[in-house]
Amino acid sequence: MTENAEIIKWLLQGDVAIQYQVYRDLLSKNRKNLRKKIEKEGWGARFLSKRRANGHWGRGFYQPKWISSHYTLLDLRNLCISPKNPIIKESINKIADTKIGPDGGITVHKGDQKSDVCVNGMFLNYATYFEIDKNILESVIDFLLSQLMPDGGFNCRSNRSGAVHSSLHSTLSVLEGIAEYDRNGYKYRLDELNKAEKFSREFILMHQLFISDRTGEIINNNFLKFPFSGRWKYDILRALDYFQYSKTEWDERMRPAVNVLLKKRNKNLTWNLNAKHPGEIHFEMEKAGKPSRWNTLRALRVLKFYGFETDFS
């Protein structure tokens, strides 16, 4: 048995959501029976059990932050729970019915006149994963396309406090949303979205995922840490996972990030979980400082897609 096969064995001892993605992404086997189990047991069932009678998690769409409907729906999407789940669809429709602002985007707080780009990128991600009606999404698409910045990316402060340089945080959130929109067959303004996606990928690649194009220094040391869930915050593993998910061709400017990823690998071929972003959570999926099935899965599917790791038998 190869060392990677031992890691696969360890991964398959994890939550059913991990098992499903290991079979799909590393072993190229579609285990639909496992996906069906995600909403009935383990982390998926626990997240669903926290939903309130009013159709929300927490106190509503965005409060308290990590246990709100918004971030819980993002967690459920990342588990790869069935996109047909009627309870989740109902919750997303409730958000769309009440949170569209004057600019067409999803707003965070009552009375907001300007929408948050990051929030709308994440909304697009989980709303299209859960196959929400295309007509609900058109104003969100219009809003996001209106926020593309001259340097090729996005910044959640551009329409609120006049930011003139794109943010890696915001850009990645929007890219993930566009990738999911495209993957699930939506067509409204798709050509324009694909062009925006190309520009935004270039913005990230121009920075070699974490290096200033002006100084050559690391932009933010937190970009080299791997918490899960990532929430709205950028890190290089999340960015690399987006690139493999969107089937972006290898670019040599990815290599510094892959080198960091490989250096952070444990001797037993796992990756640790870094400390979670502070704030109230529904429950702890994994412990910080310990080998993480989430991070090991995500790292291995990046390495597999780009040809660094191929033997999982």
ZAMARGU-4260 file (C-alpha; in steps of 0.2 Angstrom, whole numbers, plus 5000, padded with zeros to 4 digits):
<rodrens>
0) 5000/5000/5000 | 5007/5017/4995 | 5009/5031/5008 | 4995/5041/4999 | 4984/5025/5000
5) 4987/5026/5019 | 4981/5044/5019 | 4965/5040/5009 | 4961/5026/5022 | 4963/5039/5036
10) 4952/5052/5026 | 4939/5039/5024 | 4937/5037/5042 | 4931/5055/5043 | 4914/5063/5042
15) 4903/5057/5028 | 4905/5074/5019 | 4924/5071/5018 | 4921/5053/5012 | 4910/5059/4998
20) 4923/5071/4992 | 4937/5059/4994 | 4929/5047/4982 | 4924/5060/4970 | 4940/5071/4969
25) 4954/5059/4973 | 4947/5042/4968 | 4936/5048/4954 | 4921/5038/4960 | 4904/5045/4961
30) 4896/5038/4978 | 4879/5046/4977 | 4874/5035/4992 | 4886/5045/5002 | 4880/5062/4997
35) 4862/5057/5002 | 4869/5053/5020 | 4877/5070/5022 | 4860/5078/5027 | 4856/5064/5038
40) 4871/5061/5049 | 4887/5070/5054 | 4891/5088/5051 | 4878/5090/5038 | 4864/5084/5050
45) 4871/5095/5064 | 4871/5111/5053 | 4853/5107/5048 | 4847/5104/5066 | 4852/5122/5070
50) 4840/5130/5058 | 4826/5139/5067 | 4807/5138/5064 | 4808/5155/5054 | 4819/5147/5041
55) 4835/5156/5047 | 4851/5151/5057 | 4857/5162/5071 | 4847/5178/5072 | 4844/5180/5053
60) 4854/5183/5037 | 4871/5189/5044 | 4870/5189/5064 | 4879/5182/5074 | 4891/5181/5060
65) 4898/5163/5058 | 4881/5155/5064 | 4870/5166/5053 | 4861/5160/5038 | 4874/5167/5026
70) 4889/5158/5033 | 4879/5142/5038 | 4873/5141/5020 | 4891/5143/5014 | 4896/5129/5026
75) 4883/5117/5019 | 4888/5121/5001 | 4906/5117/5006 | 4900/5100/5013 | 4893/5096/4996
80) 4876/5092/5003 | 4863/5088/4990 | 4859/5103/4980 | 4841/5097/4979 | 4838/5099/4998
85) 4821/5108/5000 | 4824/5116/5017 | 4840/5124/5011 | 4832/5131/4995 | 4818/5138/5006
90) 4830/5147/5016 | 4839/5155/5001 | 4823/5160/4994 | 4818/5169/5010 | 4835/5179/5009
95) 4832/5184/4991 | 4814/5189/4995 | 4820/5201/5008 | 4838/5206/5006 | 4839/5213/4988
100) 4845/5232/4990 | 4843/5247/4979 | 4858/5243/4969 | 4852/5225/4965 | 4864/5216/4977
105) 4860/5206/4993 | 4862/5218/5008 | 4868/5214/5025 | 4858/5226/5036 | 4841/5233/5035
110) 4841/5250/5026 | 4858/5247/5018 | 4859/5257/5002 | 4875/5249/4996 | 4878/5230/4995
115) 4894/5221/5000 | 4903/5213/4986 | 4911/5199/4996 | 4894/5194/5003 | 4886/5194/4985
120) 4901/5183/4979 | 4897/5171/4992 | 4878/5172/4990 | 4881/5168/4971 | 4892/5153/4976
125) 4879/5144/4987 | 4863/5150/4978 | 4869/5143/4962 | 4876/5127/4970 | 4858/5125/4977
130) 4851/5128/4960 | 4840/5143/4964 | 4829/5150/4951 | 4839/5160/4938 | 4828/5175/4939
135) 4832/5178/4957 | 4850/5180/4952 | 4850/5192/4938 | 4851/5208/4949 | 4865/5200/4959
140) 4875/5197/4943 | 4871/5215/4937 | 4878/5222/4954 | 4894/5211/4954 | 4898/5215/4936
145) 4896/5234/4940 | 4909/5232/4954 | 4924/5225/4943 | 4939/5236/4946 | 4951/5243/4933
150) 4965/5232/4940 | 4955/5217/4937 | 4948/5211/4954 | 4935/5216/4966 | 4935/5225/4983
155) 4920/5226/4995 | 4925/5244/5000 | 4925/5250/4982 | 4907/5256/4982 | 4906/5261/5000
160) 4922/5270/5005 | 4931/5273/4988 | 4944/5259/4988 | 4954/5260/4972 | 4964/5243/4973
165) 4956/5226/4972 | 4956/5215/4987 | 4962/5196/4987 | 4948/5193/4999 | 4934/5200/4989
170) 4941/5194/4972 | 4942/5176/4978 | 4924/5176/4985 | 4917/5183/4968 | 4928/5170/4958
175) 4921/5156/4968 | 4903/5162/4964 | 4906/5164/4946 | 4914/5147/4945 | 4898/5139/4953
180) 4887/5149/4942 | 4895/5143/4926 | 4897/5125/4932 | 4878/5124/4936 | 4873/5130/4918
185) 4867/5148/4921 | 4868/5159/4906 | 4863/5177/4910 | 4878/5188/4906 | 4889/5173/4906
190) 4901/5179/4893 | 4904/5195/4903 | 4906/5185/4919 | 4919/5174/4911 | 4929/5189/4905
195) 4928/5196/4923 | 4934/5179/4929 | 4949/5180/4917 | 4953/5197/4923 | 4951/5192/4942
200) 4962/5176/4940 | 4975/5187/4932 | 4974/5199/4947 | 4978/5184/4959 | 4991/5177/4948
205) 5000/5193/4946 | 5003/5192/4965 | 5008/5174/4964 | 4994/5171/4976 | 5002/5180/4991
210) 5017/5191/4985 | 5016/5210/4982 | 5019/5215/4964 | 5027/5231/4970 | 5038/5225/4984
215) 5040/5207/4982 | 5036/5204/5000 | 5022/5193/5007 | 5006/5203/5007 | 4999/5196/5023
220) 5006/5181/5033 | 4988/5175/5037 | 4987/5171/5018 | 4999/5156/5022 | 4988/5149/5036
225) 4974/5137/5033 | 4959/5138/5044 | 4943/5130/5039 | 4930/5136/5036 | 4939/5151/5027
230) 4923/5162/5028 | 4927/5178/5018 | 4945/5178/5021 | 4958/5174/5008 | 4972/5161/5010
235) 4983/5152/4997 | 4975/5135/5000 | 4958/5142/4997 | 4964/5150/4981 | 4972/5135/4974
240) 4957/5125/4978 | 4947/5137/4968 | 4959/5136/4953 | 4958/5117/4953 | 4939/5118/4955
245) 4937/5130/4940 | 4949/5119/4930 | 4961/5134/4928 | 4977/5128/4918 | 4993/5128/4927
250) 5002/5144/4928 | 5020/5145/4934 | 5015/5160/4945 | 5006/5147/4956 | 5022/5138/4960
255) 5027/5149/4975 | 5010/5145/4983 | 5012/5126/4979 | 5029/5126/4987 | 5022/5134/5003
260) 5009/5121/5003 | 5021/5107/5001 | 5033/5114/5015 | 5018/5114/5027 | 5015/5096/5025
265) 5018/5085/5040 | 5029/5070/5040 | 5014/5058/5040 | 5008/5067/5024 | 4994/5076/5032
270) 4991/5095/5034 | 4986/5103/5050 | 4972/5115/5054 | 4976/5132/5059 | 4966/5142/5072
275) 4948/5146/5066 | 4943/5164/5063 | 4937/5171/5080 | 4918/5171/5083 | 4904/5160/5089
280) 4902/5144/5079 | 4888/5130/5078 | 4901/5117/5083 | 4919/5113/5080 | 4922/5101/5065
285) 4941/5099/5069 | 4953/5105/5082 | 4966/5118/5077 | 4984/5112/5078 | 4980/5094/5074
290) 4980/5085/5057 | 4965/5091/5047 | 4955/5080/5035 | 4948/5096/5027 | 4965/5103/5023
295) 4973/5086/5018 | 4958/5083/5006 | 4959/5101/4999 | 4978/5100/4997 | 4978/5083/4989
300) 4965/5087/4976 | 4975/5103/4971 | 4991/5092/4970 | 4982/5079/4960 | 4974/5091/4948
305) 4990/5099/4944 | 5000/5083/4942 | 5010/5083/4958 | 5001/5068/4966 | 4993/5055/4955
310) 4994/5038/4964 | 4980/5036/4977 | 4979/5017/4975
</rodrens>
